[in-house]
Amino acid sequence: MELKGVSLIAGKSGTTDGAQFRAVNPQTGESIEPQFRSSSVADVDAAAHAAQQAFATYSQSSGRERARFLRSIADGIDAASAELAARGQLETALPQPRLQGEIKRAANQFRLFADVVEDGSWVGARIDTALPDRQPLPRPDIRSMLRPIGPVAVFGASNFPIAFSVAGGDTASALAAGNPVVVKAHPAHPGTSEISARVIAASAQECGLPAGVFSLLFDSGIEVGKSLVQHPAICAVGFTGSLTAGRALMDLAAARPRPIPCFTEMSSTNPVFILPSALRERGKQLASGLFNSFTASAGQMCTKPGLVFLPEQQESEGFLSQLRALTAASDAFTLLTPGIAAGYQKSLRDRAGRSDVKTSAASNSSGTSAALLETQMEDFLKSPELSHELFGPSSLVIRYQERAAILEAAEALDGHLTATVIGNPEDLVEYRDLIQILERKAGRIIFNGYPTGVEVSHAMVHGGPYPSTSDSRFTSVGSMAIFRFARPVCYQGLPESALPEELRDANSLGIQRMVNGKMTTQPIKK
């Protein structure tokens, strides 16, 4: 596919005279052809208005029609896999196996949502039939279901150029819910973004959908993103990235004359609590698994275990010795962008300059090194900033002596995407109070595993209390992600002919509905 380097607005090219920028190869520092053009204010307005116009038609499409569209996108991603992986590696330095896995994940997300919307039960249809003879007052006929929220702005993520970007879960779930999407591409991987965008646009055309159902905007800065969030036609925002950028978007969305929801996934250090029994039985094995987890994808995953609570006992030194050796022997890492690499190095220098933190191991290889940091529990509790995310291949070990100390530490944590407990099944009884605390602190609690790796499934929750996300009631991964981009609408007293198909008596779609308080697929008999 020939890259054109311009925005794609409702199937047409955007401005060709915007500010120029190029992607940079993180391994060589060299610019990559072609040059890209930043979108103009007119481009933003055209994309948002095209989405608004498309919403009138697309929001009324059936589940089967949307499923066909989503599966077409999945097939297109599969067909473009070699091209996506090649360009993705140039722009991010992520290895081919990782990118190929991400491509499969992206395609599977679209297929998962296709199954959900084709089944149709996700709309949560509820019907309370009329009770004209009820005393002292009759009850009218009341029916409700989820409906699309409106055009959605999606921001591509730096660390997942495919599965959390243009063809990512935000786009898939917003389209599945019946909303047009306008994506602001991440400037670090514009070529990968354009390939993904052209796959989606081609699928929209193939399925006979209005072209405004999807648009892509380029920009090397922040102005296009700000304008997009503030545009009155945009009704919701999906974002994955840093706390600073995510919070800025949240504030913009809230400050609009008509505020809109802004679903952001931001900062998380994903604490790991190692319990004494696990350390006694399998300390070295745990060290190897932990090292592999915090250095996976050069530590640039939102689920990287950045905090490890380690009990002080005889086996602690063996565990740490193994973990230090693995860290010191690791090869150099290439981070996604020069800016991310510089930020990681600065954060390590800042930590190394503290009296309450020591760098217990770091690789000697040139370039970006893995680092293992250590501190004592009392110092950690005095310094909340030590729990802040450090984006890159590092982790902080916090050594504790008393059981009460990890409960205090858990209570002191901010919100996280995940929290991990490593121990024996019997420990879950003894440490029940720890689990209860973590239920309030994280969206996903893991037992005897590692947080890196997020399954795309119906039960998955990839979210958590602030600052890990802006709204802990929702997930950005898995089929429940669709609920971010829908809202309940109630229909009272409407005649059968005016109701959506999902709420009509016959239930021709055969979906699960709550009728007078009971779940059923049966039609309503009068």
SEKERO-932872 format. One record per residue (C-alpha): x, y, z. Coordinates in steps of 0.5 Angstrom, whole numbers, plus 500, padded with zeros to 3 digits. Layout:
BEGIN
XYZ
...
END
This chain:
BEGIN
500500500
503507498
503512504
500518502
502522509
495526509
489525513
483521511
477525512
471521510
474517505
478523502
485526503
486532508
490538507
496537503
500544506
500543513
506543518
511537516
513531520
516525519
517518524
523517527
526510527
528509534
534504533
538509528
535516530
534517522
527520519
523515515
519517509
514519507
513526510
506527513
502533514
499535520
491536519
488543519
482546523
478545517
480538517
478537524
471540523
470536516
471530520
467531526
461534521
462528517
461523523
455527525
452526519
454519519
451518526
444519523
445513519
450508522
446509529
440506526
444500523
442493525
447488529
448484523
450490519
455492524
458485525
459485517
463491518
467489524
469482521
471486514
476490518
478484521
479481515
483487512
488487518
489480517
491481509
495487511
499484517
506483513
505491511
503493518
508489522
514492517
512499518
511498525
517495527
521501523
517506527
517503534
523498534
518493537
520486535
516482529
513477534
510482538
507486533
505480529
501478536
499485536
496485529
492478531
490481537
487487534
483483528
480478534
478485538
473486532
471479531
469479538
465485538
462483531
459477535
457481541
453486536
450480532
447477538
444483540
443482547
448487550
443493549
440490556
433491553
428492559
421492558
415493564
409492560
403497562
399495568
392499567
388496573
394498578
392501584
392507586
395509579
396505573
403503570
404506563
408501558
416503559
421500555
429501555
435499552
442502550
443506544
449509541
452516544
455519538
461521534
467518538
474521538
480516539
487517541
492513538
497510544
505510543
506503546
501499542
501502535
496497532
491494538
491500542
491505536
487506530
485499529
485498537
479497542
477504543
475504535
472497535
468498541
465505539
464502532
460496535
456501539
454504533
458510533
462514528
470514530
475520528
482518530
487522532
494518530
500518534
505522531
510516533
507511528
504515523
505510517
502504521
496509523
495510516
495503513
490501519
486507517
485505510
483498512
478501516
476506510
476500505
471496509
466502510
466503503
465495502
459495506
456501503
456505510
457513510
464515509
464519515
463513519
471513520
476519519
484519521
487526523
495527523
498532527
505532531
503536536
497537541
493542537
489538533
487533539
485539543
480542537
477535536
476534544
472541544
468540537
461540539
460534534
464530538
460526544
466522547
473521548
477514548
485515550
491511552
497514554
500518560
497521566
499528564
496528557
490524559
488529565
489535560
484531555
479530561
479537563
478539556
472535556
469537562
470544561
466544554
459548554
456541554
461536557
462530555
465523558
473522557
475515558
482515559
487509561
493513564
498511570
499504573
505501577
501494578
503492585
506485586
505482593
509476594
507472601
512469605
510462603
511463596
518466597
520460601
517455596
519458589
523464590
528463584
522461579
519468582
525472580
525469573
518470572
518477575
524479571
521477564
514481566
518488568
522488562
517485557
517490551
522494554
518495560
513499556
507496557
501499562
501493566
508492567
509490575
513497577
512495585
514489588
513488596
518483598
518480605
524480609
526472611
531467609
529466602
529474600
537474599
536468594
530471590
534478590
540475588
537472582
533478580
539482580
543477576
538477571
538485571
545486570
546481565
540483560
541487553
540494552
533496550
530501545
525505547
519507543
521514542
527519544
523522548
520516552
528514553
530521555
524521560
526514563
533516564
531522567
527518572
532513574
537519575
532522580
531516583
538514584
539521587
535519593
537517600
532512601
532508594
538504591
539502585
541494586
542492579
543495572
545492566
552495563
550495556
550501552
544504551
537504555
539499561
534495565
534497573
532494579
531499585
530497592
527501598
525499605
517499607
518505612
521510606
516508601
510509606
513516607
514518600
508517596
512519589
515512589
509509587
509513581
509510574
516509571
515508564
521503562
524496564
525497571
522495578
522497585
522492590
520494597
522490603
517489609
517485615
510485618
504483615
501489618
506493613
503490607
496492609
498499610
502500604
496497600
491502603
496508601
496506594
493510588
488506583
492501579
490497573
492491576
494488583
498481584
498476590
503471589
502465595
498459596
491458596
491458603
494465604
488467600
484466607
490469611
490475607
483476606
483483608
489484603
484482597
479486600
483492600
486491593
479490590
478498592
485499588
485495582
481493576
484486576
487482581
491476579
493470583
500467582
501470575
504476572
500482570
503483563
498480558
491482557
486477554
481480550
475476552
468477555
470477563
476482562
477488566
482493563
481499568
481501575
481507580
484514578
489515576
490508572
483511568
478516569
472512570
473505574
466503572
469501565
474497561
478499555
479491553
474486552
467486550
464490556
468496553
462497549
458500554
463506555
460509548
452507549
447510554
440508556
434511553
427510555
421509551
414510555
408509552
410509545
406504540
409498537
411501530
415506533
419502538
426499536
426492534
430490540
424492544
418490540
413484543
415479538
423479540
424477532
432478534
431472539
435477544
435476552
431481555
428483562
421483562
417485568
423483572
425476569
430475564
427471557
428470550
420469549
416474546
411478550
404475549
398480550
END
